[in-house]
């Protein structure tokens, strides 16, 4: 069915609403920014209303930007990143810190350096190398003599450098880094040891000093100095909130600059699927654009907003500040349905009985009406004769009762191959890439292209750079009605297809990969990519999203076979999740994570992690004003970190103890601990701890006079 082409699609039964929106836009042009939320059931015409407003905006030389939320694989601030991608390359500025691998040594059981690669030509000064090697070689001998001590001695501090070591059966990989240690560095080191011992075990065990036999190994170890590792910034909750405001303000300044060049109309669709970070940024922008030439419109389905939904919380806060206008769209009234049908088909001779039945059965929902008419045309019940549309006996019309019926009645006219394409596409998502679909289906490119043309022709898909479902409800219904086993298989295939297509960009796609692999029943991949997605969210101060992905990663690891390595990974995950809970103020959940982390780290023999768990518990006690409990846990951490010579842990423990003694009015003890925090922090270049300790010392001395 083709739309009536004799005139533009007329706007039906929304005169009051469009007039109100135009008046708000006129205000925005004058520098009186506006935010409007438009709600209504699926298919009621929210997007169509905004399209009409955008036509008006274009006539006024107003820049129109759009973005819509998707229900799966969301990334922090994705809504705004997508909206501004064509006019602002980096709307969200992330301040990142990196660690660089400067030297790599491969050392055998005897403590002999077999291979050495350096980031810079010639490497570091020979005297420094000699000092490092003395420390490393002593460590190697001690470790092979007493393997139980390996986990506690996996890192040495050497001036402002860190020496990290990964132990194998026959060799050590030892690296010198500048910057913080990261999980990714550790994983690369473990993989390197594994590859070397798997593929070059005979070379290692029988090595007689002949360098020429190590060419393969040298090619492996030279990859580390070429990489740059993003590391987690060590910030307390106050610093994190400050950095988040800086991030928001950076986005605000970019948006204001764009609006100064040309007034801006921003449309954000499907807010019921928005990630929490996007909603928080929406609130911030709304508050700070009230004197700007900006109008923001957000649309959502009211039936999707249930108790606890993040949009409810944001709207409650915005309502208290009188930041938005709420507009509710209802279905068409009976008297407007003939005009809507005319706008779709053109001239017709439909009897009143036909119009009445259409209106009654669809309850005036525009999406239902349009999809039903398309189906009736395809079935020959509505037909065209001499430039006019007619309907057969009304009794022949079997009207669908639900959205599901509407969708399936439409696709039943397609052949089985097209239906199969629809099913695969529905699993991939509302928007999908041709190549991902092709790899997921393992279908010939030309054959798939022909099938897609058929589906586009009947109006179910459209193409705009990438492929889309014309209406989100079609994708939702198709996905919901697929058997679970089919969903699992397709999600798994989609995950591997997406992974294969973007091997060097897994960070960017980690959220979607975690989603597909979790739904596809691949727990190891779920864990891997959910951790990456959580880390990415944390760097962007989107702790709600970080919490979601860390929980997904834990769910993945619970499905893996129990092993010492998986226990260690679980400890790291619990610390990450606990950190997200802590920043969100969910202290009971944070405490539960810290206690479980402490228990598991003792089982793995990782004293460094045990100490960190005690510090985390101490910090939670501290925020609850449980001073004595906090003191005990910080002291437990200090005892462990001093025994294993973990300077970072020592500095952080003293900083925590200094704070507690200060709160208790024990100034001498506080000064002593803060002074030691400075000493150990400066020793290893731990700037955040050192700076915080200096500030606290200044405050204490100032208070004492």
C-alpha positions as semicolon CSV with decimal commas, in nm:
position;residue;x (nm);y (nm);z (nm)
1;X;0,000;0,000;0,000
2;X;0,145;0,336;-0,103
3;X;0,061;0,649;0,091
4;X;-0,154;0,911;-0,078
5;X;0,096;1,102;-0,292
6;X;-0,143;1,374;-0,417
7;X;-0,066;1,590;-0,113
8;X;0,159;1,575;0,194
9;X;0,040;1,352;0,476
10;X;-0,209;1,568;0,664
11;X;-0,181;1,621;1,036
12;X;-0,493;1,488;1,207
13;X;-0,653;1,570;1,543
14;X;-0,346;1,727;1,706
15;X;-0,411;2,096;1,640
16;X;-0,405;2,200;2,005
17;X;-0,088;2,001;2,080
18;X;0,108;2,125;1,777
19;X;0,006;2,484;1,845
20;X;0,133;2,450;2,203
21;X;0,462;2,298;2,088
22;X;0,513;2,573;1,829
23;X;0,461;2,837;2,096
24;X;0,729;2,673;2,313
25;X;0,965;2,661;2,017
26;X;0,901;3,030;1,948
27;X;0,993;3,098;2,312
28;X;1,314;2,898;2,270
29;X;1,411;3,107;1,966
30;X;1,393;3,411;2,194
31;X;1,631;3,248;2,442
32;X;1,371;3,097;2,674
33;X;1,472;2,730;2,672
34;X;1,199;2,469;2,703
35;X;1,176;2,098;2,787
36;X;0,864;1,900;2,695
37;X;0,784;1,535;2,769
38;X;0,527;1,372;2,542
39;X;0,367;1,049;2,663
40;X;0,121;0,808;2,510
41;X;0,070;0,442;2,431
42;X;0,269;0,268;2,160
43;X;0,163;0,377;1,813
44;X;-0,041;0,678;1,924
45;X;0,161;0,925;1,715
46;X;0,423;1,082;1,943
47;X;0,695;1,069;1,680
48;X;0,456;1,195;1,411
49;X;0,373;1,496;1,629
50;X;0,742;1,583;1,662
51;X;0,795;1,537;1,288
52;X;0,534;1,808;1,233
53;X;0,714;2,033;1,482
54;X;1,044;1,970;1,304
55;X;0,890;2,080;0,974
56;X;0,792;2,405;1,143
57;X;1,140;2,434;1,299
58;X;1,309;2,392;0,959
59;X;1,099;2,678;0,820
60;X;1,241;2,894;1,103
61;X;1,604;2,791;1,031
62;X;1,628;2,589;1,351
63;X;1,873;2,298;1,372
64;X;1,692;1,969;1,441
65;X;1,875;1,678;1,606
66;X;1,727;1,337;1,686
67;X;1,814;1,023;1,874
68;X;1,619;0,728;2,004
69;X;1,688;0,481;2,281
70;X;1,711;0,107;2,222
71;X;1,609;-0,161;2,472
72;X;1,933;-0,359;2,472
73;X;2,309;-0,310;2,494
74;X;2,285;0,049;2,616
75;X;2,603;0,248;2,671
76;X;2,642;0,547;2,904
77;X;2,512;0,873;2,754
78;X;2,441;0,687;2,430
79;X;2,126;0,892;2,368
80;X;2,313;1,223;2,360
81;X;2,622;1,086;2,185
82;X;2,397;0,965;1,902
83;X;2,199;1,289;1,889
84;X;2,507;1,509;1,850
85;X;2,734;1,274;1,653
86;X;2,707;1,481;1,333
87;X;2,774;1,819;1,496
88;X;2,999;1,738;1,793
89;X;3,257;1,462;1,758
90;X;3,322;1,437;2,132
91;X;3,018;1,552;2,326
92;X;3,127;1,348;2,629
93;X;3,488;1,418;2,724
94;X;3,645;1,143;2,934
95;X;3,964;1,221;3,121
96;X;4,160;0,897;3,111
97;X;4,483;0,785;3,270
98;X;4,712;0,532;3,108
99;X;4,990;0,296;3,207
100;X;5,278;0,232;2,972
101;X;5,492;-0,082;2,962
102;X;5,848;0,042;2,939
103;X;6,049;-0,278;2,976
104;X;5,973;-0,650;2,938
105;X;6,200;-0,928;3,068
106;X;6,165;-1,302;3,020
107;X;6,348;-1,478;3,305
108;X;6,403;-1,850;3,361
109;X;6,408;-2,055;3,683
110;X;6,768;-1,970;3,753
111;X;6,694;-1,598;3,743
112;X;6,871;-1,552;3,409
113;X;6,728;-1,294;3,168
114;X;6,653;-1,479;2,845
115;X;6,499;-1,191;2,651
116;X;6,447;-0,818;2,698
117;X;6,236;-0,568;2,504
118;X;6,222;-0,193;2,567
119;X;5,973;0,075;2,466
120;X;6,252;0,316;2,380
121;X;6,556;0,252;2,168
122;X;6,842;0,141;2,389
123;X;6,610;0,091;2,688
124;X;6,650;0,250;3,027
125;X;6,981;0,338;3,192
126;X;7,203;0,033;3,251
127;X;7,254;0,117;3,620
128;X;6,876;0,130;3,670
129;X;6,834;-0,196;3,477
130;X;7,100;-0,354;3,697
131;X;6,923;-0,245;4,013
132;X;6,589;-0,366;3,885
133;X;6,729;-0,700;3,778
134;X;6,886;-0,755;4,118
135;X;6,546;-0,707;4,278
136;X;6,374;-0,919;4,014
137;X;6,629;-1,203;4,026
138;X;6,611;-1,222;4,405
139;X;6,235;-1,236;4,372
140;X;6,250;-1,514;4,113
141;X;6,474;-1,733;4,327
142;X;6,258;-1,678;4,636
143;X;5,942;-1,750;4,441
144;X;6,058;-2,076;4,288
145;X;6,182;-2,184;4,630
146;X;5,850;-2,099;4,797
147;X;5,564;-2,092;4,546
148;X;5,311;-2,016;4,818
149;X;5,452;-1,664;4,840
150;X;5,408;-1,579;4,473
151;X;5,072;-1,400;4,500
152;X;5,201;-1,166;4,767
153;X;5,517;-1,077;4,574
154;X;5,369;-1,022;4,230
155;X;5,467;-0,655;4,237
156;X;5,763;-0,452;4,354
157;X;5,789;-0,073;4,369
158;X;6,115;0,069;4,233
159;X;6,122;0,448;4,266
160;X;5,838;0,589;4,056
161;X;5,822;0,266;3,854
162;X;5,641;-0,058;3,926
163;X;5,780;-0,401;3,853
164;X;5,509;-0,658;3,782
165;X;5,578;-1,030;3,761
166;X;5,372;-1,318;3,630
167;X;5,480;-1,665;3,736
168;X;5,478;-1,974;3,515
169;X;5,611;-2,328;3,567
170;X;5,942;-2,256;3,400
171;X;5,958;-1,882;3,333
172;X;5,862;-1,539;3,460
173;X;5,740;-1,249;3,250
174;X;5,851;-0,934;3,429
175;X;5,758;-0,585;3,317
176;X;5,839;-0,231;3,427
177;X;5,550;0,013;3,402
178;X;5,489;0,381;3,458
179;X;5,140;0,454;3,586
180;X;4,898;0,230;3,769
181;X;4,869;-0,145;3,744
182;X;4,558;-0,266;3,562
183;X;4,369;-0,592;3,521
184;X;4,429;-0,577;3,145
185;X;4,807;-0,566;3,192
186;X;4,786;-0,866;3,424
187;X;4,573;-1,061;3,177
188;X;4,816;-0,991;2,893
189;X;5,104;-1,110;3,110
190;X;4,920;-1,432;3,201
191;X;4,838;-1,499;2,837
192;X;5,200;-1,435;2,739
193;X;5,333;-1,685;2,995
194;X;5,075;-1,940;2,880
195;X;5,162;-1,901;2,511
196;X;5,537;-1,919;2,572
197;X;5,514;-2,230;2,790
198;X;5,273;-2,397;2,549
199;X;5,461;-2,330;2,226
200;X;5,824;-2,292;2,337
201;X;5,860;-2,521;2,639
202;X;6,146;-2,719;2,485
203;X;6,335;-2,401;2,396
204;X;6,297;-2,266;2,750
205;X;6,391;-2,586;2,932
206;X;6,693;-2,663;2,712
207;X;6,814;-2,308;2,652
208;X;7,193;-2,280;2,653
209;X;7,226;-1,906;2,606
210;X;7,192;-1,910;2,226
211;X;6,992;-1,590;2,150
212;X;6,905;-1,705;1,797
213;X;6,675;-1,974;1,937
214;X;6,457;-1,710;2,103
215;X;6,337;-1,523;1,792
216;X;5,982;-1,656;1,824
217;X;5,966;-1,565;2,193
218;X;6,104;-1,218;2,129
219;X;5,828;-1,156;1,875
220;X;5,575;-1,237;2,146
221;X;5,717;-1,019;2,422
222;X;5,777;-0,717;2,199
223;X;5,397;-0,667;2,169
224;X;5,363;-0,539;2,528
225;X;5,569;-0,217;2,503
226;X;5,362;-0,115;2,201
227;X;5,035;-0,105;2,396
228;X;4,881;0,173;2,601
229;X;4,665;0,057;2,891
230;X;4,375;0,258;3,025
231;X;4,370;0,243;3,405
232;X;4,109;0,323;3,665
233;X;4,147;0,662;3,826
234;X;4,168;0,646;4,205
235;X;3,903;0,893;4,321
236;X;3,693;0,905;4,634
237;X;3,316;0,953;4,610
238;X;3,340;1,332;4,644
239;X;3,601;1,354;4,369
240;X;3,391;1,128;4,146
241;X;3,088;1,353;4,185
242;X;3,304;1,655;4,103
243;X;3,442;1,485;3,790
244;X;3,091;1,387;3,683
245;X;2,978;1,750;3,707
246;X;3,279;1,850;3,496
247;X;3,175;1,592;3,236
248;X;2,817;1,722;3,237
249;X;2,934;2,082;3,214
250;X;3,157;1,996;2,920
251;X;2,855;1,853;2,738
252;X;2,650;2,162;2,834
253;X;2,909;2,403;2,696
254;X;2,919;2,210;2,368
255;X;2,538;2,220;2,339
256;X;2,526;2,593;2,423
257;X;2,793;2,670;2,165
258;X;2,592;2,486;1,897
259;X;2,273;2,673;1,994
260;X;2,452;3,009;1,974
261;X;2,530;2,940;1,610
262;X;2,173;2,827;1,535
263;X;1,868;2,766;1,760
264;X;1,833;2,398;1,846
265;X;1,541;2,153;1,862
266;X;1,647;1,824;2,019
267;X;1,413;1,523;2,000
268;X;1,484;1,222;2,225
269;X;1,256;0,928;2,148
270;X;1,170;0,618;2,353
271;X;1,291;0,758;2,685
272;X;1,139;0,453;2,856
273;X;1,450;0,267;2,733
274;X;1,705;0,539;2,821
275;X;2,009;0,455;3,031
276;X;2,028;0,627;3,370
277;X;2,330;0,837;3,274
278;X;2,147;0,986;2,973
279;X;1,850;1,073;3,193
280;X;2,076;1,241;3,449
281;X;2,243;1,444;3,174
282;X;1,898;1,536;3,038
283;X;1,808;1,673;3,383
284;X;2,132;1,873;3,399
285;X;2,089;2,019;3,050
286;X;1,725;2,105;3,114
287;X;1,817;2,296;3,431
288;X;2,099;2,486;3,261
289;X;1,945;2,572;2,923
290;X;1,647;2,773;3,048
291;X;1,808;3,089;2,911
292;X;1,931;2,932;2,587
293;X;1,790;2,896;2,237
294;X;1,721;2,528;2,293
295;X;1,403;2,319;2,305
296;X;1,426;1,956;2,413
297;X;1,139;1,713;2,351
298;X;1,136;1,365;2,498
299;X;0,882;1,097;2,414
300;X;0,798;0,786;2,614
301;X;0,531;0,517;2,645
302;X;0,344;0,568;2,969
303;X;0,251;0,197;2,988
304;X;0,624;0,110;3,011
305;X;0,688;0,335;3,312
306;X;0,639;0,121;3,620
307;X;0,736;0,177;3,983
308;X;1,113;0,206;4,024
309;X;1,175;0,308;3,663
310;X;1,467;0,559;3,645
311;X;1,259;0,798;3,431
312;X;1,009;0,837;3,718
313;X;1,284;0,947;3,957
314;X;1,428;1,197;3,709
315;X;1,085;1,340;3,625
316;X;1,001;1,379;3,995
317;X;1,320;1,580;4,050
318;X;1,263;1,788;3,737
319;X;0,901;1,848;3,835
320;X;1,011;1,985;4,172
321;X;1,227;2,237;3,981
322;X;0,946;2,312;3,729
323;X;1,174;2,217;3,443
324;X;0,933;2,058;3,197
325;X;0,585;2,053;3,048
326;X;0,408;1,715;3,035
327;X;0,191;1,649;2,730
328;X;-0,029;1,338;2,703
329;X;-0,142;1,207;2,363
330;X;-0,456;1,000;2,335
331;X;-0,589;0,792;2,046
332;X;-0,791;0,950;1,762
333;X;-1,150;1,044;1,821
334;X;-1,404;0,870;1,598
335;X;-1,474;1,182;1,389
336;X;-1,104;1,212;1,297
337;X;-1,060;0,859;1,159
338;X;-1,204;0,932;0,808
339;X;-0,952;1,217;0,767
340;X;-0,667;0,993;0,877
341;X;-0,769;0,719;0,632
342;X;-0,789;0,978;0,355
343;X;-0,439;1,102;0,441
344;X;-0,312;0,746;0,402
345;X;-0,499;0,631;0,088
346;X;-0,657;0,931;-0,078
347;X;-1,003;0,930;-0,234
348;X;-1,223;0,646;-0,114
349;X;-1,582;0,530;-0,108
350;X;-1,574;0,353;0,228
351;X;-1,917;0,322;0,387
352;X;-1,976;0,456;0,738
353;X;-2,006;0,099;0,861
354;X;-1,649;0,026;0,742
355;X;-1,510;0,342;0,905
356;X;-1,696;0,263;1,228
357;X;-1,561;-0,092;1,240
358;X;-1,204;0,027;1,179
359;X;-1,238;0,284;1,458
360;X;-1,399;0,047;1,705
361;X;-1,161;-0,242;1,654
362;X;-0,841;-0,033;1,659
363;X;-0,962;0,197;1,939
364;X;-0,839;0,489;1,732
365;X;-0,469;0,393;1,758
366;X;-0,298;0,535;1,444
367;X;-0,046;0,252;1,421
368;X;-0,323;-0,010;1,438
369;X;-0,527;0,174;1,173
370;X;-0,237;0,208;0,930
371;X;-0,115;-0,150;0,971
372;X;-0,468;-0,287;0,942
373;X;-0,530;-0,094;0,619
374;X;-0,203;-0,224;0,473
375;X;-0,310;-0,579;0,556
376;X;-0,658;-0,532;0,409
377;X;-0,503;-0,398;0,087
378;X;-0,267;-0,698;0,067
379;X;-0,558;-0,935;0,124
380;X;-0,771;-0,766;-0,143
381;X;-1,046;-0,666;0,101
382;X;-0,961;-0,302;0,034
383;X;-0,896;-0,243;-0,336
384;X;-0,845;0,042;-0,580
385;X;-1,065;0,100;-0,881
386;X;-1,052;0,402;-1,110
387;X;-0,840;0,611;-0,871
388;X;-1,065;0,547;-0,575
389;X;-1,047;0,299;-0,289
390;X;-1,331;0,062;-0,204
391;X;-1,398;-0,202;0,061
392;X;-1,568;-0,536;0,028
393;X;-1,839;-0,653;0,266
394;X;-1,753;-0,539;0,618
395;X;-1,840;-0,888;0,743
396;X;-1,526;-1,018;0,569
397;X;-1,302;-0,801;0,782
398;X;-1,137;-0,991;1,064
399;X;-0,979;-0,719;1,271
400;X;-0,674;-0,794;1,485
401;X;-0,724;-0,766;1,859
402;X;-0,365;-0,699;1,967
403;X;-0,041;-0,554;1,836
404;X;0,080;-0,914;1,798
405;X;-0,211;-0,989;1,565
406;X;-0,140;-0,675;1,361
407;X;0,228;-0,763;1,314
408;X;0,181;-1,130;1,230
409;X;-0,104;-1,062;0,992
410;X;0,130;-0,828;0,801
411;X;0,425;-1,066;0,776
412;X;0,215;-1,370;0,688
413;X;0,210;-1,239;0,329
414;X;0,588;-1,272;0,305
415;X;0,764;-1,590;0,196
416;X;0,939;-1,812;0,452
417;X;1,288;-1,683;0,369
418;X;1,181;-1,325;0,436
419;X;1,018;-1,432;0,763
420;X;1,345;-1,596;0,863
421;X;1,534;-1,271;0,796
422;X;1,282;-1,087;1,015
423;X;1,337;-1,330;1,303
424;X;1,716;-1,295;1,293
425;X;1,694;-0,918;1,263
426;X;1,453;-0,899;1,557
427;X;1,711;-1,071;1,779
428;X;1,995;-0,843;1,668
429;X;1,787;-0,536;1,750
430;X;1,576;-0,251;1,617
431;X;1,881;-0,120;1,427
432;X;2,115;-0,369;1,264
433;X;2,410;-0,383;1,029
434;X;2,389;-0,576;0,704
435;X;2,722;-0,750;0,762
436;X;2,631;-0,857;1,115
437;X;2,301;-0,996;0,989
438;X;2,475;-1,174;0,701
439;X;2,736;-1,336;0,928
440;X;2,473;-1,429;1,186
441;X;2,257;-1,599;0,925
442;X;2,557;-1,733;0,730
443;X;2,369;-1,638;0,415
444;X;2,493;-1,543;0,069
445;X;2,524;-1,163;0,043
446;X;2,333;-1,124;-0,282
447;X;2,055;-1,355;-0,166
448;X;2,019;-1,163;0,160
449;X;2,020;-0,830;-0,022
450;X;1,732;-0,948;-0,243
451;X;1,530;-1,061;0,060
452;X;1,590;-0,729;0,235
453;X;1,466;-0,543;-0,074
454;X;1,137;-0,732;-0,052
455;X;1,097;-0,649;0,317
456;X;1,181;-0,281;0,260
457;X;0,928;-0,272;-0,025
458;X;0,642;-0,376;0,203
459;X;0,741;-0,114;0,460
460;X;0,872;-0,329;0,747
461;X;1,239;-0,226;0,714
462;X;1,395;0,101;0,605
463;X;1,753;0,192;0,532
464;X;1,932;0,505;0,651
465;X;2,301;0,427;0,671
466;X;2,211;0,112;0,862
467;X;1,894;-0,096;0,852
468;X;1,601;-0,035;1,088
469;X;1,261;-0,170;1,168
470;X;1,017;0,103;1,059
471;X;0,831;0,069;1,386
472;X;0,988;-0,056;1,712
473;X;0,675;-0,253;1,797
474;X;0,730;-0,485;1,501
475;X;1,073;-0,582;1,632
476;X;0,944;-0,616;1,989
477;X;0,657;-0,846;1,890
478;X;0,870;-1,065;1,663
479;X;1,134;-1,103;1,933
480;X;0,884;-1,175;2,209
481;X;0,713;-1,448;2,009
482;X;1,030;-1,640;1,917
483;X;1,088;-1,962;2,116
484;X;1,357;-1,921;2,383
485;X;1,586;-2,181;2,227
486;X;1,577;-1,991;1,896
487;X;1,661;-1,664;2,070
488;X;1,955;-1,829;2,246
489;X;2,100;-1,968;1,923
490;X;2,066;-1,640;1,732
491;X;2,202;-1,426;2,017
492;X;2,507;-1,652;2,033
493;X;2,565;-1,627;1,658
494;X;2,513;-1,250;1,665
495;X;2,766;-1,214;1,945
496;X;3,035;-1,405;1,758
497;X;2,955;-1,219;1,435
498;X;2,986;-0,878;1,603
499;X;3,306;-0,986;1,782
500;X;3,464;-1,107;1,456
501;X;3,375;-0,787;1,273
502;X;3,529;-0,551;1,530
503;X;3,830;-0,730;1,687
504;X;4,013;-0,402;1,754
505;X;3,712;-0,213;1,884
506;X;3,572;-0,442;2,152
507;X;3,565;-0,165;2,413
508;X;3,322;0,039;2,204
509;X;3,100;-0,265;2,142
510;X;3,142;-0,429;2,483
511;X;2,788;-0,349;2,603
512;X;2,624;-0,505;2,297
513;X;2,861;-0,804;2,306
514;X;2,783;-0,862;2,674
515;X;2,412;-0,847;2,595
516;X;2,424;-1,098;2,308
517;X;2,657;-1,343;2,485
518;X;2,452;-1,332;2,806
519;X;2,134;-1,407;2,611
520;X;2,323;-1,663;2,401
521;X;2,442;-1,865;2,701
522;X;2,816;-1,800;2,662
523;X;2,925;-1,725;3,021
524;X;3,299;-1,673;2,963
525;X;3,234;-1,414;2,691
526;X;2,957;-1,259;2,899
527;X;3,197;-1,213;3,187
528;X;3,473;-1,072;2,964
529;X;3,262;-0,811;2,787
530;X;3,040;-0,723;3,082
531;X;3,353;-0,633;3,281
532;X;3,473;-0,414;2,994
533;X;3,130;-0,249;2,967
534;X;3,122;-0,192;3,343
535;X;3,472;-0,045;3,344
536;X;3,380;0,183;3,055
537;X;3,068;0,301;3,239
538;X;3,268;0,364;3,556
539;X;3,519;0,578;3,368
540;X;3,224;0,787;3,250
541;X;3,091;0,813;3,608
542;X;2,779;0,620;3,509
543;X;2,759;0,401;3,817
544;X;2,408;0,271;3,754
545;X;2,529;0,127;3,424
546;X;2,850;0,000;3,586
547;X;2,646;-0,180;3,851
548;X;2,428;-0,341;3,583
549;X;2,724;-0,478;3,387
550;X;2,927;-0,592;3,689
551;X;2,623;-0,788;3,809
552;X;2,591;-0,938;3,461
553;X;2,960;-1,037;3,475
554;X;2,912;-1,201;3,815
555;X;2,617;-1,392;3,677
556;X;2,844;-1,514;3,398
557;X;3,124;-1,624;3,628
558;X;2,879;-1,815;3,849
559;X;2,803;-2,037;3,548
560;X;3,168;-2,122;3,485
561;X;3,351;-2,416;3,633
562;X;3,492;-2,332;3,975
563;X;3,866;-2,271;3,964
564;X;4,125;-2,069;4,150
565;X;4,154;-1,830;3,854
566;X;3,778;-1,773;3,844
567;X;3,775;-1,712;4,219
568;X;4,039;-1,442;4,174
569;X;3,836;-1,282;3,896
570;X;3,528;-1,293;4,116
571;X;3,715;-1,109;4,391
572;X;3,806;-0,831;4,147
573;X;3,447;-0,816;4,026
574;X;3,308;-0,797;4,378
575;X;3,540;-0,504;4,448
576;X;3,425;-0,327;4,131
577;X;3,057;-0,391;4,204
578;X;3,101;-0,289;4,566
579;X;3,264;0,034;4,452
580;X;2,966;0,113;4,227
581;X;2,723;0,038;4,512
582;X;2,926;0,261;4,744
583;X;2,910;0,563;4,513
584;X;2,536;0,507;4,463
585;X;2,488;0,510;4,840
586;X;2,379;0,144;4,853
587;X;2,599;0,070;5,152
588;X;2,439;-0,259;5,257
589;X;2,506;-0,404;4,913
590;X;2,857;-0,256;4,914
591;X;2,927;-0,416;5,252
592;X;2,801;-0,753;5,132
593;X;3,037;-0,738;4,832
594;X;3,335;-0,639;5,050
595;X;3,275;-0,921;5,299
596;X;3,241;-1,182;5,024
597;X;3,555;-1,043;4,859
598;X;3,745;-1,076;5,187
599;X;3,634;-1,437;5,227
600;X;3,725;-1,538;4,870
601;X;4,060;-1,356;4,870
602;X;4,162;-1,555;5,179
603;X;4,071;-1,875;4,992
604;X;4,289;-1,772;4,698
605;X;4,574;-1,663;4,923
606;X;4,572;-1,314;4,774
607;X;4,668;-1,102;5,073
608;X;4,675;-0,781;4,873
609;X;4,309;-0,827;4,785
610;X;4,224;-0,927;5,141
611;X;4,374;-0,600;5,263
612;X;4,181;-0,404;5,002
613;X;3,859;-0,572;5,117
614;X;3,929;-0,466;5,476
615;X;3,984;-0,108;5,355
616;X;3,656;-0,119;5,164
617;X;3,472;-0,240;5,475
618;X;3,646;0,032;5,677
619;X;3,534;0,296;5,430
620;X;3,172;0,180;5,452
621;X;3,194;0,185;5,835
622;X;3,342;0,535;5,805
623;X;3,046;0,663;5,601
624;X;2,809;0,517;5,857
625;X;3,000;0,693;6,138
626;X;3,090;0,352;6,284
627;X;3,431;0,482;6,392
628;X;3,554;0,188;6,603
629;X;3,458;-0,073;6,341
630;X;3,622;0,136;6,072
631;X;3,939;0,168;6,281
632;X;3,963;-0,210;6,326
633;X;3,927;-0,279;5,954
634;X;4,181;-0,016;5,848
635;X;4,425;-0,159;6,106
636;X;4,374;-0,511;5,966
637;X;4,453;-0,375;5,620
638;X;4,764;-0,198;5,749
639;X;4,898;-0,514;5,916
640;X;4,868;-0,712;5,593
641;X;5,004;-0,442;5,362
642;X;5,307;-0,383;5,584
643;X;5,381;-0,756;5,589
644;X;5,364;-0,792;5,208
645;X;5,529;-0,451;5,150
646;X;5,240;-0,312;4,945
647;X;5,320;0,061;4,955
648;X;4,995;0,167;4,794
649;X;4,794;-0,034;5,045
650;X;5,004;0,107;5,331
651;X;4,942;0,465;5,214
652;X;4,566;0,411;5,172
653;X;4,540;0,239;5,513
654;X;4,718;0,528;5,688
655;X;4,494;0,777;5,508
656;X;4,183;0,592;5,632
657;X;4,319;0,571;5,987
658;X;4,407;0,939;5,980
659;X;4,049;1,029;5,891
660;X;3,898;0,816;6,170
661;X;4,130;0,954;6,439
662;X;4,051;1,305;6,316
663;X;3,677;1,237;6,344
664;X;3,731;1,107;6,696
665;X;3,921;1,424;6,791
666;X;4,250;1,235;6,829
667;X;4,461;1,489;6,643
668;X;4,809;1,359;6,727
669;X;4,723;1,011;6,600
670;X;4,558;1,160;6,291
671;X;4,867;1,368;6,209
672;X;5,090;1,063;6,253
673;X;4,886;0,852;6,011
674;X;4,843;1,128;5,753
675;X;5,218;1,196;5,763
676;X;5,285;0,828;5,691
677;X;5,024;0,833;5,413
678;X;5,220;1,119;5,254
679;X;5,550;0,933;5,299
680;X;5,437;0,613;5,132
681;X;5,223;0,791;4,874
682;X;5,515;1,006;4,757
683;X;5,736;0,700;4,748
684;X;5,532;0,550;4,463
685;X;5,384;0,866;4,310
686;X;5,034;0,806;4,448
687;X;4,916;1,162;4,390
688;X;4,545;1,138;4,495
689;X;4,630;0,986;4,835
690;X;4,921;1,224;4,892
691;X;4,720;1,533;4,796
692;X;4,425;1,430;5,012
693;X;4,653;1,363;5,310
694;X;4,822;1,704;5,273
695;X;4,482;1,877;5,262
696;X;4,368;1,693;5,574
697;X;4,692;1,778;5,756
698;X;4,642;2,143;5,671
699;X;4,286;2,132;5,806
700;X;4,396;1,966;6,131
701;X;4,680;2,210;6,190
702;X;4,446;2,496;6,110
703;X;4,190;2,369;6,359
704;X;4,453;2,328;6,629
705;X;4,596;2,671;6,559
